[in-house]
């Protein structure tokens, strides 16, 4: 069936605003031994292939490789180039790299005192730089990342808003929001191809999932079994399929032709972002409860991450390929896209609630030197809560491109009891049942971007969908 002939295109403009540094990786990691170097408050990304070609032309490539093999982990990249290229001082090497082999220079943010112009970036720490996904040398936000975040939010709303769930397992959602969410779900089921309340019983999915969680915890209290983790994954995938995939949601239009709505919602890849709005942040894993055994420092490994800068504005599009005779899609006309904003915000509020429960817990003491940082994170999360309330669903706030433990934003987010939720997550990561109460806290650390004396959460953005 030809979409262009049988479907109307409903186009939406999507405005994204970074509320914190955004990072969506492409799997590429750059090393400070040949792929980037730091100079003061800038990072230079190098064209290493061009440099290697130059060494080959100067008959210095073989000696370069020999130095690497001889020095091993103690390889000094700048000293090697200084020797092979006949530079009198290391500063001459930096000047050559910057002028001849720098692809682009980006703003570098680190802790105070961590950058040494003469030595490059903090050479005694982890010197990996994780790249942001790019196309034609420029950063962007993949449409698949946005669709995945929206899809997850709506699936979770299906479960969180179910009336039986609200009665039997109360989740803290205001009553007005509950009712709006239920009404919105009937409409948005058309948008994402999800079954409506008349087509399926969300309580069945909820009951099946809760039973699977209880069985999983009971069977794995002593030693996690891979087969049980696989079985739990299958339970969640089955719920996703039945709520939101074409396999279970094929319909027929007035002419008797089958169509599958999930195949016809698209977020395009965003417009590219100029390097003026790209920066590199030092990332530090902050230990809130336990000091590492090898040091008294409460900060774990650090590395570098290429990010879209806070306050950057990015445009993209959402297109719905809608069957011409589908009446439910009229809710998207005019300014009614706030229904979609509302559901995304509801899911975001649930995730914020989980973070606050963990950060504000009083049963286990946090390291005293981390209390101020904890309070700053709590204040920021509550600021996002307030912004969602003030915005009245004219836009949505969500978080993308950040790492969390497996199932943290899906199955675990549906477990209302904090102790049970942590028990579930600890089994997934293979935590010993004999561990101390502190060791059962999950997450015990926070991975934060630093900017001088500031610590920033990654991945927060504002999303506003408008009818084109």
PATOR-815304 format. One record per residue (C-alpha): x, y, z; residue number from 1. Coordinates in pm, whole numbers, plus 50000, padded with zeros to 5 digits. Example, Ala and Ser with C-alpha at 12.3 -4.5 7.8 and 13.67 -1.06 7.14 Angstrom:
REM residues 2
+-------+-------+-------+-----+
:     X :     Y :     Z : pos :
+-------+-------+-------+-----+
: 51230 : 49550 : 50780 :   1 :
: 51367 : 49894 : 50714 :   2 :
+-------+-------+-------+-----+
This chain:
REM residues 468
+-------+-------+-------+-----+
:     X :     Y :     Z : pos :
+-------+-------+-------+-----+
: 50000 : 50000 : 50000 :   1 :
: 50139 : 50339 : 49900 :   2 :
: 50145 : 50569 : 50203 :   3 :
: 50146 : 50882 : 49989 :   4 :
: 49828 : 50778 : 49808 :   5 :
: 49626 : 50633 : 50096 :   6 :
: 49744 : 50845 : 50388 :   7 :
: 49735 : 51210 : 50478 :   8 :
: 50052 : 51357 : 50621 :   9 :
: 50006 : 51551 : 50944 :  10 :
: 50324 : 51747 : 51004 :  11 :
: 50442 : 51899 : 51330 :  12 :
: 50727 : 52131 : 51412 :  13 :
: 50924 : 52022 : 51717 :  14 :
: 51133 : 52271 : 51913 :  15 :
: 51395 : 52125 : 52147 :  16 :
: 51581 : 52327 : 52410 :  17 :
: 51868 : 52178 : 52609 :  18 :
: 51810 : 52234 : 52981 :  19 :
: 52141 : 52064 : 53063 :  20 :
: 52431 : 51924 : 52855 :  21 :
: 52298 : 51658 : 52614 :  22 :
: 52502 : 51359 : 52503 :  23 :
: 52396 : 51085 : 52264 :  24 :
: 52694 : 50870 : 52186 :  25 :
: 52797 : 50714 : 51857 :  26 :
: 53011 : 50447 : 52020 :  27 :
: 53334 : 50620 : 51928 :  28 :
: 53592 : 50696 : 52196 :  29 :
: 53883 : 50926 : 52128 :  30 :
: 54219 : 50898 : 52303 :  31 :
: 54446 : 51184 : 52405 :  32 :
: 54731 : 50992 : 52244 :  33 :
: 54668 : 51111 : 51892 :  34 :
: 54299 : 51190 : 51856 :  35 :
: 54254 : 51505 : 52064 :  36 :
: 54449 : 51737 : 52289 :  37 :
: 54356 : 52007 : 52537 :  38 :
: 54490 : 52360 : 52535 :  39 :
: 54364 : 52574 : 52819 :  40 :
: 53984 : 52588 : 52793 :  41 :
: 53967 : 52425 : 52449 :  42 :
: 53971 : 52071 : 52316 :  43 :
: 54110 : 52018 : 51967 :  44 :
: 53979 : 51713 : 51778 :  45 :
: 54261 : 51595 : 51554 :  46 :
: 54274 : 51453 : 51204 :  47 :
: 54497 : 51166 : 51307 :  48 :
: 54486 : 51002 : 50961 :  49 :
: 54636 : 51315 : 50805 :  50 :
: 54907 : 51327 : 51071 :  51 :
: 54997 : 50961 : 51016 :  52 :
: 55018 : 51026 : 50641 :  53 :
: 55257 : 51314 : 50710 :  54 :
: 55474 : 51089 : 50929 :  55 :
: 55476 : 50829 : 50653 :  56 :
: 55583 : 51087 : 50395 :  57 :
: 55862 : 51201 : 50628 :  58 :
: 55963 : 50834 : 50680 :  59 :
: 55886 : 50867 : 51050 :  60 :
: 55582 : 50638 : 51077 :  61 :
: 55786 : 50323 : 51146 :  62 :
: 55992 : 50495 : 51422 :  63 :
: 55664 : 50629 : 51566 :  64 :
: 55520 : 50277 : 51589 :  65 :
: 55846 : 50150 : 51743 :  66 :
: 55823 : 50416 : 52017 :  67 :
: 55465 : 50307 : 52094 :  68 :
: 55570 : 49941 : 52118 :  69 :
: 55868 : 50025 : 52340 :  70 :
: 55692 : 50263 : 52581 :  71 :
: 55360 : 50073 : 52602 :  72 :
: 55126 : 50228 : 52856 :  73 :
: 55387 : 50496 : 52928 :  74 :
: 55377 : 50623 : 52568 :  75 :
: 55422 : 51002 : 52560 :  76 :
: 55248 : 51119 : 52244 :  77 :
: 55369 : 51480 : 52250 :  78 :
: 55729 : 51386 : 52335 :  79 :
: 55733 : 51133 : 52049 :  80 :
: 55613 : 51394 : 51799 :  81 :
: 55858 : 51648 : 51938 :  82 :
: 56143 : 51409 : 51866 :  83 :
: 56026 : 51281 : 51527 :  84 :
: 55920 : 51618 : 51385 :  85 :
: 56225 : 51805 : 51511 :  86 :
: 56034 : 52049 : 51732 :  87 :
: 56249 : 52232 : 51985 :  88 :
: 55975 : 52259 : 52250 :  89 :
: 55646 : 52088 : 52328 :  90 :
: 55470 : 52418 : 52265 :  91 :
: 55579 : 52389 : 51902 :  92 :
: 55410 : 52048 : 51880 :  93 :
: 55083 : 52192 : 52013 :  94 :
: 55104 : 52480 : 51767 :  95 :
: 55162 : 52241 : 51476 :  96 :
: 54873 : 52016 : 51577 :  97 :
: 54639 : 52311 : 51625 :  98 :
: 54727 : 52483 : 51297 :  99 :
: 54762 : 52181 : 51067 : 100 :
: 54565 : 51890 : 51209 : 101 :
: 54277 : 52025 : 51420 : 102 :
: 53936 : 51933 : 51275 : 103 :
: 53757 : 52162 : 51517 : 104 :
: 53805 : 52326 : 51856 : 105 :
: 53542 : 52296 : 52129 : 106 :
: 53488 : 52467 : 52463 : 107 :
: 53623 : 52249 : 52747 : 108 :
: 53468 : 52249 : 53095 : 109 :
: 53652 : 52078 : 53382 : 110 :
: 53693 : 52106 : 53755 : 111 :
: 53898 : 52403 : 53863 : 112 :
: 54267 : 52330 : 53826 : 113 :
: 54230 : 52017 : 53612 : 114 :
: 54359 : 52166 : 53288 : 115 :
: 54730 : 52215 : 53223 : 116 :
: 54808 : 52384 : 52891 : 117 :
: 55159 : 52244 : 52879 : 118 :
: 55068 : 51883 : 52953 : 119 :
: 54727 : 51842 : 52793 : 120 :
: 54417 : 51729 : 52982 : 121 :
: 54469 : 51573 : 53325 : 122 :
: 54706 : 51302 : 53193 : 123 :
: 54696 : 51088 : 53507 : 124 :
: 54320 : 51035 : 53484 : 125 :
: 54107 : 50841 : 53238 : 126 :
: 54182 : 51025 : 52913 : 127 :
: 53893 : 50892 : 52702 : 128 :
: 53667 : 51138 : 52517 : 129 :
: 53327 : 50998 : 52415 : 130 :
: 53196 : 51151 : 52095 : 131 :
: 52844 : 51277 : 52031 : 132 :
: 52669 : 51132 : 51728 : 133 :
: 52741 : 51339 : 51415 : 134 :
: 52649 : 51356 : 51048 : 135 :
: 52859 : 51545 : 50794 : 136 :
: 53089 : 51644 : 51082 : 137 :
: 52805 : 51811 : 51279 : 138 :
: 52615 : 51694 : 51589 : 139 :
: 52242 : 51618 : 51587 : 140 :
: 51970 : 51437 : 51784 : 141 :
: 51850 : 51116 : 51616 : 142 :
: 51476 : 51090 : 51552 : 143 :
: 51488 : 50736 : 51690 : 144 :
: 51599 : 50869 : 52030 : 145 :
: 51300 : 51102 : 52048 : 146 :
: 51051 : 50842 : 51927 : 147 :
: 51187 : 50591 : 52178 : 148 :
: 51150 : 50836 : 52466 : 149 :
: 50794 : 50930 : 52365 : 150 :
: 50695 : 50567 : 52308 : 151 :
: 50826 : 50465 : 52652 : 152 :
: 50641 : 50755 : 52816 : 153 :
: 50308 : 50655 : 52662 : 154 :
: 50347 : 50283 : 52740 : 155 :
: 50423 : 50373 : 53101 : 156 :
: 50124 : 50607 : 53108 : 157 :
: 49904 : 50319 : 52993 : 158 :
: 50010 : 50126 : 53302 : 159 :
: 50042 : 50409 : 53555 : 160 :
: 49702 : 50556 : 53471 : 161 :
: 49504 : 50234 : 53475 : 162 :
: 49218 : 50279 : 53722 : 163 :
: 49267 : 49938 : 53879 : 164 :
: 49631 : 50021 : 53942 : 165 :
: 49534 : 50349 : 54105 : 166 :
: 49301 : 50161 : 54342 : 167 :
: 49513 : 49860 : 54430 : 168 :
: 49867 : 50000 : 54405 : 169 :
: 49847 : 50376 : 54456 : 170 :
: 50107 : 50578 : 54269 : 171 :
: 50139 : 50942 : 54356 : 172 :
: 49976 : 51115 : 54059 : 173 :
: 49735 : 51405 : 54124 : 174 :
: 49370 : 51313 : 54060 : 175 :
: 49326 : 51580 : 53791 : 176 :
: 49629 : 51449 : 53609 : 177 :
: 49501 : 51091 : 53641 : 178 :
: 49172 : 51171 : 53471 : 179 :
: 49332 : 51381 : 53197 : 180 :
: 49586 : 51108 : 53138 : 181 :
: 49317 : 50842 : 53093 : 182 :
: 49128 : 51057 : 52842 : 183 :
: 49447 : 51142 : 52656 : 184 :
: 49540 : 50776 : 52628 : 185 :
: 49225 : 50702 : 52430 : 186 :
: 49331 : 50962 : 52176 : 187 :
: 49703 : 50895 : 52180 : 188 :
: 49652 : 50526 : 52123 : 189 :
: 49580 : 50631 : 51765 : 190 :
: 49899 : 50831 : 51745 : 191 :
: 50125 : 50546 : 51855 : 192 :
: 49912 : 50258 : 51729 : 193 :
: 49834 : 50144 : 52082 : 194 :
: 49528 : 49949 : 52178 : 195 :
: 49260 : 50153 : 52353 : 196 :
: 49093 : 50071 : 52683 : 197 :
: 48815 : 49902 : 52486 : 198 :
: 49061 : 49677 : 52304 : 199 :
: 49275 : 49557 : 52592 : 200 :
: 49285 : 49536 : 52970 : 201 :
: 49588 : 49717 : 53109 : 202 :
: 49521 : 49560 : 53449 : 203 :
: 49601 : 49220 : 53298 : 204 :
: 49939 : 49352 : 53184 : 205 :
: 49996 : 49508 : 53525 : 206 :
: 49905 : 49190 : 53713 : 207 :
: 50122 : 48977 : 53488 : 208 :
: 50416 : 49211 : 53536 : 209 :
: 50379 : 49232 : 53915 : 210 :
: 50355 : 48854 : 53939 : 211 :
: 50667 : 48821 : 53726 : 212 :
: 50856 : 49068 : 53947 : 213 :
: 50758 : 48887 : 54269 : 214 :
: 50849 : 48550 : 54121 : 215 :
: 51177 : 48690 : 53990 : 216 :
: 51278 : 48828 : 54332 : 217 :
: 51180 : 48509 : 54514 : 218 :
: 51376 : 48282 : 54278 : 219 :
: 51686 : 48501 : 54268 : 220 :
: 51733 : 48617 : 54628 : 221 :
: 52039 : 48395 : 54670 : 222 :
: 52193 : 48396 : 54325 : 223 :
: 52065 : 48566 : 54008 : 224 :
: 51992 : 48331 : 53720 : 225 :
: 52041 : 48453 : 53365 : 226 :
: 51741 : 48252 : 53246 : 227 :
: 51513 : 48438 : 53489 : 228 :
: 51643 : 48777 : 53374 : 229 :
: 51572 : 48669 : 53017 : 230 :
: 51220 : 48559 : 53115 : 231 :
: 51148 : 48893 : 53283 : 232 :
: 51274 : 49076 : 52973 : 233 :
: 51032 : 48871 : 52765 : 234 :
: 50742 : 48966 : 52993 : 235 :
: 50819 : 49334 : 52937 : 236 :
: 50864 : 49289 : 52561 : 237 :
: 50527 : 49112 : 52544 : 238 :
: 50363 : 49408 : 52717 : 239 :
: 50532 : 49651 : 52477 : 240 :
: 50420 : 49448 : 52178 : 241 :
: 50060 : 49420 : 52290 : 242 :
: 50034 : 49789 : 52375 : 243 :
: 50238 : 49951 : 52104 : 244 :
: 50342 : 49748 : 51804 : 245 :
: 50196 : 49683 : 51465 : 246 :
: 50200 : 49307 : 51522 : 247 :
: 49903 : 49340 : 51758 : 248 :
: 49750 : 49661 : 51623 : 249 :
: 49677 : 49605 : 51254 : 250 :
: 49347 : 49763 : 51149 : 251 :
: 49142 : 49802 : 50831 : 252 :
: 49028 : 50128 : 50680 : 253 :
: 48690 : 50192 : 50517 : 254 :
: 48810 : 50028 : 50196 : 255 :
: 48912 : 49712 : 50382 : 256 :
: 49286 : 49778 : 50338 : 257 :
: 49502 : 49692 : 50637 : 258 :
: 49722 : 49957 : 50795 : 259 :
: 49958 : 49960 : 51092 : 260 :
: 49975 : 50288 : 51276 : 261 :
: 50307 : 50236 : 51456 : 262 :
: 50482 : 50227 : 51118 : 263 :
: 50360 : 50575 : 51033 : 264 :
: 50483 : 50796 : 51317 : 265 :
: 50821 : 50951 : 51255 : 266 :
: 51050 : 51195 : 51429 : 267 :
: 51307 : 51310 : 51179 : 268 :
: 51669 : 51350 : 51276 : 269 :
: 51710 : 51701 : 51408 : 270 :
: 51876 : 51989 : 51232 : 271 :
: 52251 : 51977 : 51281 : 272 :
: 52405 : 52178 : 51561 : 273 :
: 52701 : 52405 : 51490 : 274 :
: 53019 : 52360 : 51692 : 275 :
: 52944 : 52695 : 51858 : 276 :
: 52678 : 52502 : 52053 : 277 :
: 52894 : 52195 : 52121 : 278 :
: 53121 : 52162 : 52423 : 279 :
: 53320 : 51899 : 52609 : 280 :
: 53252 : 51831 : 52977 : 281 :
: 53462 : 51641 : 53222 : 282 :
: 53235 : 51370 : 53364 : 283 :
: 53284 : 51242 : 53718 : 284 :
: 53114 : 50949 : 53887 : 285 :
: 53029 : 51086 : 54230 : 286 :
: 53016 : 50832 : 54515 : 287 :
: 52745 : 50936 : 54760 : 288 :
: 52760 : 50654 : 55014 : 289 :
: 53079 : 50449 : 54990 : 290 :
: 53437 : 50563 : 54943 : 291 :
: 53639 : 50354 : 54695 : 292 :
: 53865 : 50101 : 54868 : 293 :
: 54180 : 50232 : 54699 : 294 :
: 54143 : 50596 : 54795 : 295 :
: 53976 : 50837 : 55035 : 296 :
: 53849 : 51035 : 54737 : 297 :
: 53469 : 51019 : 54697 : 298 :
: 53496 : 51085 : 54326 : 299 :
: 53534 : 50788 : 54094 : 300 :
: 53672 : 50765 : 53742 : 301 :
: 53650 : 51069 : 53523 : 302 :
: 53638 : 51097 : 53146 : 303 :
: 53534 : 51349 : 52881 : 304 :
: 53206 : 51369 : 52692 : 305 :
: 53116 : 51574 : 52387 : 306 :
: 52778 : 51744 : 52448 : 307 :
: 52523 : 51974 : 52297 : 308 :
: 52552 : 52281 : 52519 : 309 :
: 52293 : 52386 : 52775 : 310 :
: 52042 : 52638 : 52629 : 311 :
: 52106 : 52524 : 52270 : 312 :
: 51789 : 52528 : 52060 : 313 :
: 51737 : 52252 : 51805 : 314 :
: 51458 : 52198 : 51555 : 315 :
: 51315 : 51875 : 51422 : 316 :
: 50986 : 51745 : 51282 : 317 :
: 50726 : 51487 : 51369 : 318 :
: 50514 : 51342 : 51091 : 319 :
: 50207 : 51124 : 51129 : 320 :
: 50108 : 50923 : 50822 : 321 :
: 49739 : 50901 : 50909 : 322 :
: 49472 : 50692 : 50733 : 323 :
: 49239 : 50941 : 50568 : 324 :
: 48931 : 50799 : 50737 : 325 :
: 49079 : 50776 : 51090 : 326 :
: 48852 : 51003 : 51301 : 327 :
: 49048 : 50973 : 51627 : 328 :
: 49333 : 51179 : 51490 : 329 :
: 49134 : 51503 : 51498 : 330 :
: 49256 : 51557 : 51854 : 331 :
: 49592 : 51664 : 51709 : 332 :
: 49442 : 51960 : 51528 : 333 :
: 49490 : 52311 : 51657 : 334 :
: 49676 : 52331 : 51989 : 335 :
: 49569 : 51990 : 52118 : 336 :
: 49921 : 51853 : 52103 : 337 :
: 49938 : 51942 : 52471 : 338 :
: 49779 : 51599 : 52527 : 339 :
: 50107 : 51443 : 52421 : 340 :
: 50302 : 51692 : 52632 : 341 :
: 50087 : 51598 : 52931 : 342 :
: 50167 : 51228 : 52911 : 343 :
: 50538 : 51287 : 52867 : 344 :
: 50534 : 51521 : 53166 : 345 :
: 50347 : 51266 : 53373 : 346 :
: 50614 : 51005 : 53306 : 347 :
: 50890 : 51258 : 53377 : 348 :
: 50728 : 51344 : 53710 : 349 :
: 50727 : 50975 : 53800 : 350 :
: 51100 : 50945 : 53726 : 351 :
: 51172 : 51261 : 53927 : 352 :
: 50972 : 51114 : 54214 : 353 :
: 51190 : 50800 : 54211 : 354 :
: 51509 : 51008 : 54214 : 355 :
: 51385 : 51223 : 54502 : 356 :
: 51282 : 50919 : 54707 : 357 :
: 51633 : 50783 : 54680 : 358 :
: 51815 : 51113 : 54740 : 359 :
: 51593 : 51218 : 55032 : 360 :
: 51599 : 50886 : 55216 : 361 :
: 51687 : 50914 : 55584 : 362 :
: 51730 : 50547 : 55677 : 363 :
: 52092 : 50534 : 55556 : 364 :
: 52343 : 50813 : 55608 : 365 :
: 52509 : 50975 : 55310 : 366 :
: 52876 : 51074 : 55314 : 367 :
: 52892 : 51413 : 55486 : 368 :
: 53100 : 51566 : 55207 : 369 :
: 52823 : 51486 : 54957 : 370 :
: 52529 : 51642 : 55141 : 371 :
: 52565 : 51981 : 54970 : 372 :
: 52583 : 51816 : 54628 : 373 :
: 52279 : 51601 : 54713 : 374 :
: 52086 : 51912 : 54816 : 375 :
: 52178 : 52085 : 54489 : 376 :
: 52051 : 51790 : 54285 : 377 :
: 51727 : 51779 : 54484 : 378 :
: 51675 : 52152 : 54427 : 379 :
: 51724 : 52108 : 54052 : 380 :
: 51485 : 51814 : 54029 : 381 :
: 51221 : 52010 : 54222 : 382 :
: 51278 : 52305 : 53987 : 383 :
: 51190 : 52075 : 53695 : 384 :
: 50879 : 51965 : 53885 : 385 :
: 50775 : 52326 : 53932 : 386 :
: 50842 : 52413 : 53568 : 387 :
: 50618 : 52127 : 53454 : 388 :
: 50337 : 52254 : 53677 : 389 :
: 50377 : 52615 : 53563 : 390 :
: 50396 : 52523 : 53193 : 391 :
: 50050 : 52361 : 53205 : 392 :
: 50152 : 52115 : 52932 : 393 :
: 50228 : 52380 : 52673 : 394 :
: 50552 : 52184 : 52638 : 395 :
: 50708 : 51873 : 52788 : 396 :
: 51025 : 51808 : 52983 : 397 :
: 51202 : 51477 : 52937 : 398 :
: 51542 : 51321 : 52973 : 399 :
: 51723 : 51136 : 52695 : 400 :
: 52066 : 50993 : 52623 : 401 :
: 52168 : 50916 : 52980 : 402 :
: 52269 : 50585 : 53135 : 403 :
: 52064 : 50412 : 53403 : 404 :
: 52057 : 50057 : 53542 : 405 :
: 51866 : 49803 : 53332 : 406 :
: 51487 : 49847 : 53352 : 407 :
: 51528 : 50157 : 53576 : 408 :
: 51286 : 50364 : 53366 : 409 :
: 51042 : 50084 : 53289 : 410 :
: 50980 : 49787 : 53517 : 411 :
: 51152 : 49938 : 53822 : 412 :
: 50959 : 50263 : 53777 : 413 :
: 50638 : 50065 : 53827 : 414 :
: 50749 : 49928 : 54164 : 415 :
: 50617 : 50170 : 54423 : 416 :
: 50801 : 50032 : 54727 : 417 :
: 51159 : 50166 : 54748 : 418 :
: 51305 : 49860 : 54924 : 419 :
: 51145 : 49620 : 54676 : 420 :
: 51260 : 49834 : 54385 : 421 :
: 51619 : 49831 : 54509 : 422 :
: 51605 : 49456 : 54577 : 423 :
: 51490 : 49403 : 54218 : 424 :
: 51764 : 49623 : 54069 : 425 :
: 52035 : 49467 : 54284 : 426 :
: 51944 : 49120 : 54165 : 427 :
: 51979 : 49241 : 53807 : 428 :
: 52332 : 49361 : 53874 : 429 :
: 52432 : 49046 : 54066 : 430 :
: 52453 : 49207 : 54410 : 431 :
: 52527 : 48966 : 54695 : 432 :
: 52236 : 48921 : 54941 : 433 :
: 52490 : 48944 : 55227 : 434 :
: 52584 : 49298 : 55128 : 435 :
: 52547 : 49580 : 55380 : 436 :
: 52240 : 49810 : 55367 : 437 :
: 52452 : 50082 : 55208 : 438 :
: 52566 : 49845 : 54933 : 439 :
: 52204 : 49770 : 54849 : 440 :
: 52132 : 50134 : 54761 : 441 :
: 52094 : 50174 : 54387 : 442 :
: 52202 : 50396 : 54234 : 443 :
: 52474 : 50479 : 54491 : 444 :
: 52656 : 50707 : 54251 : 445 :
: 52563 : 50986 : 54013 : 446 :
: 52743 : 51053 : 53686 : 447 :
: 52760 : 51431 : 53656 : 448 :
: 52913 : 51683 : 53420 : 449 :
: 53139 : 51935 : 53590 : 450 :
: 53181 : 52299 : 53500 : 451 :
: 53421 : 52462 : 53743 : 452 :
: 53256 : 52423 : 54083 : 453 :
: 52918 : 52321 : 53934 : 454 :
: 52786 : 51965 : 53891 : 455 :
: 52528 : 51920 : 53616 : 456 :
: 52290 : 51635 : 53539 : 457 :
: 52299 : 51521 : 53178 : 458 :
: 52022 : 51479 : 52924 : 459 :
: 51740 : 51713 : 53029 : 460 :
: 51549 : 51893 : 52753 : 461 :
: 51232 : 52085 : 52678 : 462 :
: 51020 : 51954 : 52391 : 463 :
: 50739 : 52151 : 52228 : 464 :
: 50531 : 52000 : 51946 : 465 :
: 50338 : 52244 : 51727 : 466 :
: 50104 : 52187 : 51433 : 467 :
: 50283 : 52304 : 51119 : 468 :
+-------+-------+-------+-----+
